[in-house]
Amino acid sequence: MSKVEQIESQIKELSSEELAAFRQWFSEFDSRVWDGSLKRMLRPGNYTSSQIGGAAGPHCREIYQAVNHHASPDFWACYRALPASGNS
């Protein structure tokens, strides 16, 4: 049995209270992982805010929604601090 299968099996056995606590923990953990990945990708000088935002086009809507869901206030503070693009 793989680790994922073992975890799935254990999650299925959690009480309602334990499952609620696990969901809260995992949501926070997942947000921290997303923030870390995005911060590494968005190092200063790589992109401007307009390149990351609407300028990417409608095909990126799903990615934007996922980022918006997972990103913490710290991430959004970094995002807002990006320089505006002069080429938009």
Helices and strands as residue ranges (DSSP letters): H 3-12, H 16-41, H 49-52, G 54-56, G 58-60, H 61-70, H 73-81
